[in-house]
Amino acid sequence: MRRLVIVGASLAGLRAVESARRNGFTGEIVLVGAEEHLPYDRPPLSKAFLRQDGPAHVVPFRPERELREELDVDLLLGAPAEGLDTTAREVTVAGMGLPYDALVIATGATPRSLAGTAGVAGVHALRTKDDAVSIRNGLDAGARTVVIGAGFIGSEVASAARGRGLPVTVVEALDVPLSRAIGSEAGLACAELHRANGTELRLGTGVSGIESTGSRVTGVRLDSGAALPADLVVLGIGVTPATGWLEGSGVDLHESDRGVVCDATLATSAPGVYAAGDVAHVANPLFDGELMRLEHWTNAAEQGAAAARHAVDPAGARALATVPYFWSDWYAHRLQFVGTARADEVAVLRRDDAGLVALYRRGDRIAGALTVDRPKEIMKYRKRIADSGPWTEALAFADAGKASATA
Ligand SMILES: Cc1cc2nc3c(=O)[nH]c(=O)nc-3n(C[C@H](O)[C@H](O)[C@H](O)COP(=O)(O)OP(=O)(O)OC[C@H]3O[C@@H](n4cnc5c(N)ncnc54)[C@H](O)[C@@H]3O)c2cc1C
């Protein structure tokens, strides 16, 4: 094992580098990244960075000197991997073959775009630092904002716009926001947070096109024929795994979205090749071996570290059995989710202070939990899910919490 190549220089890729060194790997590490930037953190891009009083710069996780000298990494940035030959064990970068002994795929995901929006100024997805700078510039200019898609990132952008007192409308094709991600009743409760904070919601409505003058956006046309004036349009309509470079490589890609299919140790179908983070569908033994592709920070960090550990020491590879976790900040509220929302039943317990707990049942056990403004409770549900805890006990615990919150 002389050379470990990691493709994707973001959270999962960086954690892979750190973990390989922590686990005693002294060979060569090459980190290949499509963006020109050093690895940086994405969650603040839709939160603090968009606030009027937010930080002016996105700082990298680690300075370049630390990466090059302390972690002894060869950085190939601004250099997307173009292909993979799993027989010759080579990644193609800038037309040249880069040999590897082990490879970690950490290329994350790319935002979906809307037909007819390419090249229209004022229309942005939010994935990168460059996207965030463009959106912040729009907000600084006092934009009337339309967010297309009421998912977590779109909702955070709406929160940031309202925090500046700007008008914002969220357009969502579903009748209930986030109903696929967290279920209808919890989705309805979250939608109330938007309304309570002055964000206009247009639900059950598709977008038929973008209006522009001189290639600058002026509005969003809805399926109903109505038009919403806009100076800034943010697309929050989901992402697809960044795996175009893996087509035909022999690495199994998922039939639904072409994400990389892995077993519970993050091994792909190709020898010596592992995957981690938003790009990877991973079998999770805690949920009956279900393949899960998560778009969560903690998952990318944990999987990045594990993928490199397994890549440099395949004999020590162990199945990962972790309970998914994510958070999202809307207005002054913190939403947190653990486990899975694919459930037989959802029980929503409202709190008097606009807080909320939603529990998700699979069979006779608790499989997921959503809380709003209950940071101390959420990890207690995570523990119960990890232990395959009984549903009735989790419900009783939530009820007791309700009583103490009301008291
Ligand atoms: C705005 C925003 C806010 C978020 N907020 C939260 C939050 O509050 N809570 C939460 O849990 N999660 C949040 N997330 C999700 C979290 O940031 C992601 O799960 C995490 O970044 C995934 O890390 P990753 O390394 O797998 O992929 P990514 O961060 O997507 O990184 C993949 C990297 O690979 C590069 N790449 C792609 N193709 C190639 C190629 N062919 N060659 C080389 N490099 C390539 C990309 O340019 C990118 O730099 C947020 C995400 C965004 C975008």
The ligand as an ORCA input file, in Angstrom:
! r2SCAN-3c Opt
* xyz 0 1
  C     -25.442     25.074      1.963
  C     -25.391     23.773      2.687
  C     -25.815     23.699      4.013
  C     -25.784     22.488      4.700
  N     -26.212     22.449      5.998
  C     -26.203     21.272      6.663
  C     -26.673     21.207      7.997
  O     -27.104     22.195      8.581
  N     -26.633     20.009      8.633
  C     -26.171     18.866      8.015
  O     -26.172     17.791      8.636
  N     -25.710     18.908      6.754
  C     -25.727     20.084      6.050
  N     -25.273     20.129      4.766
  C     -24.788     18.888      4.132
  C     -23.296     18.668      4.324
  O     -22.569     19.847      4.151
  C     -22.881     17.603      3.333
  O     -23.482     16.408      3.737
  C     -21.376     17.440      3.244
  O     -20.758     18.586      2.729
  C     -21.040     16.266      2.339
  O     -19.663     16.153      2.239
  P     -18.972     15.343      1.059
  O     -17.519     15.527      1.274
  O     -19.563     13.994      0.989
  O     -19.458     16.058     -0.285
  P     -19.316     17.554     -0.771
  O     -19.255     18.477      0.381
  O     -20.369     17.737     -1.798
  O     -17.904     17.600     -1.474
  C     -17.595     16.904     -2.642
  C     -16.415     17.579     -3.283
  O     -16.014     16.793     -4.389
  C     -15.754     17.639     -5.487
  N     -15.922     16.878     -6.725
  C     -17.051     16.553     -7.394
  N     -16.765     15.862     -8.504
  C     -15.409     15.751     -8.554
  C     -14.516     15.135     -9.459
  N     -14.945     14.488    -10.543
  N     -13.195     15.222     -9.193
  C     -12.744     15.860     -8.078
  N     -13.552     16.454     -7.203
  C     -14.870     16.392     -7.424
  C     -16.777     18.745     -5.332
  O     -16.384     19.881     -6.067
  C     -16.755     18.960     -3.826
  O     -15.785     19.888     -3.450
  C     -25.307     21.328      4.043
  C     -24.898     21.391      2.706
  C     -24.929     22.596      2.023
  C     -24.509     22.648      0.594
*
